[in-house]
Amino acid sequence: SKSCYCVNNMKAMRLCFIISTVLGLVALALLLAVFWDVNYNIVIHFDIFEGIDILGEPSRAFAAMGVALFVNFLFIILAGYLKNREPFLAWALALSNVGFMTMVLVSAIVIILNN
């Protein structure tokens, strides 16, 4: 049986994961470029009503980017497993991963701009 071409187009799904990986690596590169030599606490979270909530070492921001890239890797593995069984779920993982890594990049930029 023929299925929809757009659902089984694995090149487009691969492109989604490439874009999400590049977004994560750009976020990590930005944080490394700005905070590599920093040895003081940086603002991790700022609340408009209460002010600075979370201070931490730059290694905490690097660890958060590492966790995000690990989640990206898990999504790639899971979507590769599901692409023949449940293509809709694989596509949902691919597209949500692009959104997730976009939010990670935005959070990295916010951390940089707040310091």
N, C-alpha and C positions, 0 to 999 in steps of 0.2 A: 504494500500500500504506500502510496506517495503521501508524504507529509509536507507541510508548508515549508517552502524554501527559506523563508526568513527565520523560522525557528531552528532549522538544522544548519544554518550557515555558521560553521565553526570558525571561519576566518574572522567574522565580525565579533564573535565571542572572544576569540584570542586577542583581537584589537582592544576590546574592553579591558581585559586583564593587563595588557601591555600599558595602556593609558593609566590604569590604577597603580601599577607598579612604578611607573615614571613619576606620578604625582607623589607617591610615598617617598621615593628617593630624592626628589626635589625638596620635600619638606625636611628630610633628614640632612641633606646638604646645606640648606639654609641655616638650620640650627647649629650644625657643626661649624659653619663659617662664622657665625656670630658669637657663639658661646664656647668655642674650643679652649681659649686661654683664660676664661673667666673663672675666678676662684672665690667669688662671693655668691650669696644667695640671690636668686632671681625670682621675679613674680610669676608664679604659675597660674594663679587664678585671682581675678579682681572682680569684686562685687560692687556695683554702682551704689548700693545703699550702705554697705558696711565697710567698704574699702578693700584693702588687700586681705584675702582669705588664706592663701597658701603660698608660702615661700619655700623654696627648695634649691638644692644644688642643680646645676645644669645637667648632671647625669640623670636626674629624674625626667627631664624633658627628652633626653636621648633614649631612655628606657621606654618612654611612651611611644616614641617613633618606632622602636624595635618591636614592641608589641603590635603596633598597627601593621608593620610589614609582615610579621608572623601571621596575623589574621588574614592578610592579603594572600599569603602563601597557602593557608588552609582553605580559603575560598577557591583558589585555583585548583587544588587537589580535589576538593569536593565536587566542583563543577565538572572537572574532567571525568570523575566517576559517574556523575549523574547525566552527562550529556546524551547518552544513548538510552537510558532508562526513563528519565524525566527531563526532557529538554526545556520545559517551561521553568522548572525549578533551577536548572543550570543557568538559564538566562536571567532569572531573578537574582541569583547570586552574582552574576557578572555585572549587571547594571547597578545593583545595590553596592557592590564593591567600588565602583567608580564614584558613587555618591559618598561613600564612607571615606575614601581616600581624599576626596575633595575637601571634606570637612576636616580631615587631619591636616591638610595643607593650610587651610584657613586658620586652624588653631595654632599651627607653628608660626604663621605670620603674626597672629595676635600676640603670642608670647614674645616675639621679637619686638614688636611695636610697643608693648607695655614696659619693656626694659630699656 
